[in-house]
Amino acid sequence: MGFFSKLFSSNNDELQQSADSSLAYSSVEEAFGIDFSDMSQYPVQFKKKESDDKGGLDLIYTLKLDEPKFGIFDKVEITQYEPELCFARLQTSKNELTQEVIDFINFCARTYGKDIMGKGQFKSSERNDLRMLSRSWDRVRIDFWDKPTISLSKIKVANLPVPEGLIPHRPYTKAQLEEKFGEISDEIWIDSTEDVSGMILSFDDKRKLFVMGIEYDWENIIGFNYENNPVMEQGQTTTETKVSTGSMLGRAAVGTLVAGPLGGVVGAVTAKRTQTTTQDSKMRSHYTLHIHTNIPSKNDITIDRPVCNEIITDETEMYTINQIQNLISRIVEANNE
């Protein structure tokens, strides 16, 4: 890069860094231009609910904006993960960079300092490949990899149109479940994870069953079975080379007669060799467990167990399976009483 190019680039960066000196906002929440404290004033649409594998429940909403935010964003997706907390993601179909976005990047850099990758204010060189343009702070993420998005987390929110019967929440802890449902009647560990996503918990008094953090009523449980689909595990490969002694002696003798002592050496070297390759393979048990339910949208709760090895043996695995089978049998019998 020549001197004048460097000078132009440097001056351009300074202009871009100072261009946001008269911004109309003083916080990242204000920059979004949405009053999250009262969402009833906006035409927010409930989109869907999402459950994670640890029992958390997120409620997803969308809101079309009357005026594009930062010049390009015409929609915001809101994810409510607790009754009073959410994060919001500005979205657009346009793959372009505006001065308003640059101003926001610089504002965040001044507010939070450098991001987790050590990046700060916008550099003009970042225009060369917008897919690589990104910033990530504690609450703010700016990403241009596919389509431009700006996300803001840990937002206090109120008056979203929550569907009846749904309460967004983070995954429960074991202590929270005990506080809510009382004493645990059965606790079966199915994973080494030390949270409820690796356990099956039954609360008999409340007739509740938690499988890997997800809540079920006893009345929804109707049966259990398991299957074993053994897997061939490839072991260590060993190669053994054998030399035919008779062939070696014969070749050495012929070589000596034809070409003297040197020929004898050559004859021995070219003796017949046989290579045998063996692999230590073993059949390992691989169990799949099925807890049957009468829930139309979820007929089975499937638990895929790891391939048995020297640590997780068939004996220890069958002990866990029998624990689960006995628990489900007890629940089904209670349902039939």
N, C-alpha and C positions, 0 to 999 in steps of 0.2 A: 504494500500500500504506500503510495507516494505521500509527500509532505502535505500537499494541499488536500488530499483525500482524508488524511488523518485529522487535519485541522477542521475540515468540514464536518467529519463525523463527530469530533469532540464538541464543536459548537452546536451541532444538531442535538446531541445528548443533553447539553446544558439547557437548550431551548425546551426540550421535551420534559426535563426535570423541573423546570420552572413554570411550565405552561399551566400547571394545575394550582397556581398560587391563589386563584380567585374561585375555587370550587364552591358549589352551592351546598356542600355537606361537610359535616365535621366528625362523622363516625361512619363505620361500615354499614350499620343498620340504616342510617339516614341515606346513605348512597343508594341503597336498594329502592328507596322511595315507597316502601310498603309499611303500613301501620300494623305490625304483627300483633299488637296488643288488642286489636279488635278486627278480626277477619270477617265479621258479619257484614261489613260495608263493601265487600268485594264479591264478585260472582265466582266464588271458589267451587270447583267441582270435585267430588270424591271420585278417585280413579280406581283404587284397588287396595287390598290389604296384603301384607307380606309377612310370613312367619319365618324366622330363621331356625337353624337346627339346634339352637339352645333355648328355644321357647320364647324368644322376644317377638313382639308384634308391632309392626310399623303400619301406619295408615298413610297412603299416598294421595295427594291432591294436586290439581292443576289450576292455574290461573292465567288467563290471557290478558296481556297488558294493553291498555288503550294506546299508550305511546311507548315506542321502543326504548328500553333502558340501555344506557351507554351507547346509544345509536344503532344497536343491532339486535338486542335481546327482546323478543316479543312474547315470551312465555316464561313462567316460573313454575317449577315443580317443588312442592312442599312435602317433606317427609316428617310426620309427627311420630316421634319415638317414645314420648312420655306425654301425659295429659297436658303439661304446660311447657313442653320443649319440642323444638323442631329444627330441621335445617332446610335451607332453601337453595335451589339450583336454577340460575338463570340459563335459559336455553334459546338457541336460534338455529335456523337452517342456513344462515349466511356464514360463509367462511372468509371473514375479512376482519381486519384490525382497524379500530377507530381511535381517534385522539382521546375520546372519552375513556376508553379502556386503558390506554397508556397513562392517562391522568390518574385513574384508579390504582393501577399498579404502583405508581410513584407515591400516591397517598398512603397505601398500605406499607410500602417500604419505609416511609418516614414514621409511620405509626408503630410498626412492629419490628423494624430493623430488617436484617437479612433473613431470608426464608431458610427452610431446613436444608436446602442445597447450597446455601451460601450466596444466593442471588438477591440483588437489591433492586435498585431502580432500573427502568427500561433502558436498553441499549439499542441504538439504531441497527446494529448488526443482526438483531433478532428478527428483523423484517425478512431476512434472507430465507428462512425456513420457519414459517409460523407453526408447523407441527411441533417444533421443539420449544415453543414459547410456553412456559409454565411457571407458576409460583405457588408455594404451599406454606402457609403460616398456620398457627394453632387453630384459628377459626375461619380462615379464608383460603380458598383454593381457586386458582385461575389456570385453565387448561385449554390448549388449542390443538390437541393431538388429532382428534377427529373433527368435531364441530366445537366452536368456542363455547365454553361454559364458565360461569363464575358461581362458586358455592360459598355459602355462609352457614356455619353451624352454631349450636348452642344458643338458639334464638328463643326468647320467651314469647309464647304464643297463647292466644285466647280466642274463643268463639269460632273455631273451625267447625264445619258441618259434619261432626262425627256420627257415623251410622249407629243406630240404636244397638246396644249390646256389645259394642266393641270398645275396648280400653287399650290404647297403645301403651306398651311397656318394654323396658329392657329385659333381658333374660333374668329369671329369678335366681337367687342364691338359695342354697339349702336352708340357711337361717331364715330367710324371708318366707320360704314355704312352711317351715315349722311354725313361724309366728302366725301365719295366716290359717293353716289347716290343722295345727296341733301336732301331736306325737306321730313320728314315722313308725308304721307297723312293719314294713319290709323295706330293706335297703339292699339292692343288688348292684354290684359294680360290674359294668360291662366294658369299661375303658379305664385307662390309667389317668384320664383327666380328673382333676380334683373338684369339678363342679358338677352341677346336675345334668349337664349334657352327656356325661359318661355314666349315668346311673338310671336304675329303675326304682322309683319310690312309690310306696302305697300308703295312703292315709285311710285306714279302715273306717274310722269314725265319720269321715266326710265322704266316704265312697269315691275317692279320687285316686287316679293312677297317673304318675308322671313318667313318661318314657323319653329319655334323652332330653329332658327339660320341657317337653310338650305335654299339656294337660289333657286328660281324658276322664270322662265319667265312667264309673264301673259299668253302668248299664249299656255302654257302647262296646264293651269287650265281650266277644262271643267264642273265642277259641285260640289255640296255639298249635303250631307244628314247626318242625325244623328239618333241614336237609343237609346232607354232606356231599359236596362236589369236590372230590380230591384233586389236588393240583400237583403236577409233576415239577418238582424243584430241581433245577440243574445244579449239580455239585461241582467239585473240583475236577479239572481235566488233567490226566496223567498220560504221558507218552513214554513208552519203553522201546528201546532199540536192541534187537538181538542180532548177533553175527553168527552165521553158520560156520562152525569150527571145521567141519569136513571140507566145505567149499574153500575156506581160507587156506588149509593145508595143501589142498590140491592145486590151487592157483599159485601158491608160493613155490611148489615143486616145479610146476610147468614154467613159471617165470624164471627160475634158476637155470633150468636146462636151456632155455632160449637165450636169456640175456645175462646170465651170471648172477651174482649176489644182488645187484641192483634190481634186476628183474624179479627176484624173489620178493623184495620189499614191495614193488609195484603190484605184484600178484596178490599179496596179502591185503594191501590197501583196498584193492578192488573186489574183495570178497563179498559175498552176498549178505546184505543186511535187511532185516525185517523190522518195521516199526509198527507197534501196536498202541493205539490210543484208546483209553478208557475214560469214562466220565461217571463220577459218583452221583447218580441221580436218585431221588427219593420221592415217594408219594406222600404228600402232606394233606392232612384233613383241612377242609375249608367249609365252615358251617354258615348257613343262612337261616336266621330265625324269623318266623312270621307270627305276629300277634294279630289275630283277625278281629275286625270291628264291623259294626253295622252302620257305619257312617258312609253314606253314598259316595262322597267325594274322596274317601280314603279307606279302601277295603282292607288293606293290610298295613301294619306297622312293620317294616322290614329292618332287621338288624344284621348287617354283614360282619361276620367275625373274621379276624385275621387268620392266615394260614398257620396251623399249629407248627411249633418248632421245639427246640430243646427247652425253652422257657415256658411257652404256652403249649402244654401237652394236651393230648386228647382227654386225659384224666381230669385236668383242671377245667378244660372247656366243657366237658360233660357235667361237671359239678355246677357250673354257672347255668347251663341249659336246664338242668333238673330244678334248680332254684326258681327259674322263670316259669317253667312248666307247672310246678306246684302252686306258685302264686296265681297264675292265670286260671288254673283249675278251681282254686278256692274262690276266685272272683265270679267265675261262671256259675258255680254251685250256689253262691249267695244270690246271684241274679235270678236263679230258677226257684228259689224258695218262695 
